Amino acid sequence: PARVEAARKRVLATPLLLESEPGVQTICERYAGATTPQRMLAAALEHHTDAQHGKPPDGKRPWFERVRGDHIVARPQYLREAAPDGRDSFVHDYRTESVTLFLRDLRRLGR
């Protein structure tokens, strides 16, 4: 969470980025209080839920369900028997690029 907060502050200090990418400020605001792993997960799940509900024509269900209070489970059709081996293709390659850049900003991925 500390690295995400530092990256979030760097983004907010870049007016050109905020002007050219309208959704960036909204995302930064969403993660503003994500100071613990639990809050980070909650913010990510809220973002996912909002994104799914906003899909045309009538929105989609999130990939997870909340059960028994604060427990979260993946919906059955999204469960995997084993971790991915990295050779699968992606439906949205552009998201892979975004995640890669995000991880590099956090210094979690080599250049």
N, C-alpha and C positions, 0 to 999 in steps of 0.2 A: 503493500500500500504506500509506503514512503516514496518509492521510486515513481509510482503512478502519480502521486501528488506533485512531485517535482516536475514530471513531464507535463502534467496538466497546467501547472503555473507557467512553464516555458511557452506552451501553446497560447495561453491567454495573454502573454506578453508579446505576441506576434500579430499585430493588427492586420497585416496583409493576409495572413492565413485566415483569420476570422472573417475578413471581408470576402475572400474568394471561395470559402467553403462554409455556407450558411449553417449547416448542422453541427459544426465543430463546437461552437460555443454551448449549444444545448447539451452535447455529450459531456463537455467539461463541467457544466453545472450539475449534471446528473451524478457525476462521480466526486463532486466536491466533498461530501461527507464520508467517503469510503476510506476511512482511516484504519480499519481493521480488516482482516480477511473475511469476516462475516459480513461486514458492510459492503465490501467489494463484491462478494457473491450476490448479495441482495440487489445491488445496483445493476450488476450484469444481468440478473434474471429479470429485473423490472424492464431493462432496456430490450431484452429479447421478447418479453411478453408484449410490450408496446409495438415493436417491429412486426411481430406476427399479427397482432390485431389490426395493424394498418395496411395489410396486404389486400389487394383487390381480389375479387369484388366484395367479399363480405368478411375479410380477415381470416386468419388461420389460428388454430390452437397452438399454444406453446409446446415445445418438445418435452416439457417436464410437467409434473403434477405436484402440488403441495398436498401432503397427507399428514394426518395426526399432528396438527399444529405446525411445527417448524421443520418437519422432514420434507425433503425434496427427492423425487425419484424421476428417472427418465421414463417417458411413455414407452410401452413395449416395442413399438415399431422402430424406436431409435436406439434400443439396446444393442450392444455388440458383444459377442462371445470373447473376443480378444482385442487387444489394442491394435490400432491400424499400423501396418508396416511401412507406410509412406509411399507405396507404389500405386495407390488408388488415384483416380482422377477426381477433380473437383467440379461441382456444378457451377460455382462462381469463382473462377480464378482470380478475379480482381480483389476478392476478399482475402485471398491468400497473400497477395502483395501488401495489402493494408496491415494485416497482422504481422507480416515480416518486418515492415518498417516500424511498427509499434514496438516490437520486441527489440529491434536495434536501438530505438530511442531509449529503451529501458536498460540497455547494455546487457540483455539476456541472450543476444544472438550476435555472432561475429560479423564483421563487415565484409 
